Amino acid sequence: MAYFQPTGQKRLTNVAVVRLKKGGKRFEIACYPNKVVSWRNKVETDIDEVLQTHTIFVNVSKGEVAKNEDLKKVFGTDNQPEICLQILKKGELQVSEKERHAQLESMFRDIATTVSDKCVNPKTNRPYTVTLIEKAMKDLHFSVKPNKSTKQQALEVIKQLKETETIDIQRALMRIRITVPGKDGKKVKDKLKKLAAKVEEEDFSPDLEMVILVDPGCFREIDDLVRADTKGRGQLEVISLKDIEEGDEML
């Protein structure tokens, strides 16, 4: 006996669905479980590891494929791989309540881990434990946003913790060494001192050599400054990404 599948239908199993409602219509893409969040967090970069197929659906579970004329009307193109990327970026991942809860709990923990890894108590220069950061996040009533990366949300948590003074916290400082040819030294030195959290070493014989502690958020600005003001002759070396004391901070 011959079996056939109706035209316009394409059934898939064990699938994570991302749905986008646009132009009064529903569009869905079929992804591999657990890969959507990895893609959005830039952990997974191979689109073929995320999408089960480049086909756009109206309903993945029923295998109903979207019509080309609808794609052109709503997205301005019928290029399905291109539309898949739009849906993957802006669409809503369809998960059960149990899966959603587990996903949010996991992201909450990942955000706290990132904050713990990036920050210290400025009085002791020791990192806070992940458990302590989680408690502080709960005190803030911080709400995880599944469509934003854990890194973005960790930076938001750090900002909120500082603004509300929930705990005494700051980004762990980077230690960098900068070497500048003598004739550019004085001009660059004054600018660097304004950006540095602390100058640990300073020597001028005959070239300027400084070891400074800086907030990681200032690193790019300092790198650009050294390049521009020395026309590429200055050197910048990262000695340590985090200047911290050993051991965890306890309250």
Steps between C-alpha positions, in 0.01 A plus 500: 500500500638844408494778762522868415521825691277782378670790324570786739554264794833401653488328839790521749550340842697588817498864404527840667269751331571873466191702406468851361169679447532764230266662251203328660647156427691236697835366384702224667841338460608157622816492714693241695420494875735711718664665198292820475628645829858398409465688170358810668781494757752466212624166636380320186597670173419232241143565383470142371553377857199709604247456217357159415400642162506840327128462424257758640183354649157629592473214748800276570308237699255448212774528238325789322746697287464877447407622152761690300257782423440552876876511564551761227210710625605498869882481482557661159686188382448127460864424589425238765850478665493881540148492650605216734765730649239775555264258675786352706600849615156652569270202549378341821631157597204271567564290811291325763456668838733243658767556233463879528545487878812280468641729230444815709655337808804397298540849351460659845787283626713577192447876546598477868810296405604766246453780756701304758776445244519867395462680834647547845427669831704822456590506873662155500559441127354152538230351272153428635371142488242410236250420779543847649452665158185292445363621835578863406326451163191367680508804732499715184204295366709458185299343220682285240432587136535180292557695175804691635847352545625410848794741455268795421284417802804454727611855413148623578511320839836662583355842412190444716700364795721811495210744460291346779804426723352155567859384551830686469621390156719607210649346187831322573773723361740404220873551546670628182849618408536787253824602329514830306798652312650795691376787284135385529531402865389813687191558286388136532586474872259778604215344302571151638495624860146630450385157378693286750345386828851477642856559374721223641827580319627795300844532343636753247845391385500586215165347396189517714408170662192478720321215676142597578176347625196580285132417481454248213246741351784752438733254328395575142522876561855462638603274213366751245670787686843332499470407132384844388728721711814299418406426136531129575840520672366449853452156652226369727533168686233334717677369810185361664134509401390512866685648796344307790590360841478123538194357678131587486337797669260402776235718666 
